[in-house]
Amino acid sequence: MSAFDFCAVFMALVAATGWLNAKFMRLPPSVAMLLVGLLGAVLIQPLARYLPAAHVLTLLRTVNFPDAVVGYMLAFLLFAGAMQVDLQELRRRGLAVLTLATVRVAVSIVLVGSGVHLAANLFGLHLSLAWSIVFGALISPTDPVAVLATLRHREMAGSLKAILQGEALFNDGVGIVVFLAALALARHSGDVTPLQTAGSVLFQAVGGLTLGVAGGGLVVFAMRHIDDYAVEVAMTIALATGVYALGQGLQVSGAIAAATAGLMVGDASVGRVMSETTRRYVQGFWTLIDELLNALLFLLLGLQMIILPFDLRYAGLWVVGAVLVLGARLAAVLPWGAYFRFRHAERGASLILTWGGLRGALSVALALQVPQGPARGLILSLTYALVVFSLVIQGMTFGPLVDRLGRPRLPKAARRAIST
């Protein structure tokens, strides 16, 4: 089976699953794709002796999941996702996004890392504090793909939605830098200090932001002077791939650069930069790219269970890990949740911000970069279990939670008038 055949099989699975979900299951698309991938992983393993299943199993083992996510898909998904964000609302909530994308990640890394270290020892599983911090670094950032996919068709308070979107777009750049620093420390491959890590985070974030603003500004300026939808769509593709690749080459955050450029193009699409025809084509193209790549990514993520260690002996640690991750997030978002609850009368703000912090494919991609050793199997198993829990349980219940808590509360006089 060639790479083209492999892609054809996957696209057929995506199309068939999408049709079944739209017709019968009516689940969030990302959850449906993940569940089908998990089901496929469960069915393929017993059939591995047969030729078709053996071919699929061999091909799955040759797929470099971190490269597929970080090297190819992330630039398009971040750019497409950022185009959905209300830039004006994001600017108004900039301080909340900044603190949640930086301080919140740091707090979560410490709390989750130390908690998992203690829990592993209680369960008789050896996981050093250094490797526990590595796990904390890869699981603490919320996943931009998962969060944006969950919020895409969800009506909720604009401020909370902008915070969740903005945090997801920008905290992954911070998380990746801290993860690499923690990984170097755990491997004893270099002297890494907290000051150096903070400096590296600042340099990569500011560099990525500057690159995204410069590239996005240049493309938006050029689009003002033409009206050709085919050329303008091509310009946005060049922008998304160009700033991401250039960011990686310049050792700054390509993820932040792509997200920033997408914000600028998305903002331009609602202004007078594009004609109505161009706006429809640009938004339609990137919506389609977002939907297809999301579906493909979550299907592939589900199928990763075939090659990842999924040892039931770690089940107790999975439960403790889920509680630690949610507890650390609640502790970090509580001040902002209280502010929006009492200042803007947004009910359940802390709970919505906590439950909406989904983990996804990026955490698995980072976990797969952990080198061979005693800690690798445990970290991979724990990461994958928490990602599946986050996407399935949190992803399926987030909508009903928002419907119950996220509606604006009417004044007493208005409620009394309705009741009478």
Secondary structure, DSSP 8 states (H G I E B T S, - for coil): --HHHHHHHHHHHHHHHHHHIIIII---HHHHHHHHHHHHHHHHGGGTTSHHHHHHHHHHHH--HHIIIIIIIHHHHHHHHHTTS-HHHHHHTHHHHHHHHTHHHHHHHHHHHHHHHHHHHHTT----HHHHHHHHHHHSS--HHHHHHHHTT----HHHHHHHHHHHHHHHHHHHHHHHHHHHHHTT-S---HHHHHHHHHHHHHHHHHHHHHHHHHHHHHHTT---HHHHHHHHHHHHHHHHHHHHHTTS-HHHHHHHHHHHHHHHHTTTSS-HHHHHHHHHHHHHHHHHHHHHHHHHHHHGGGTS---GGGHHHHHHHHHHHHHHHHHHHHHHHHHHHHHS--TTHHHHHHHT----HHHHHHHTTS-SSHHHHHHHHHHHHHHHHIIIIIHHHHHHHHHHHSS----HHHHHHHH-
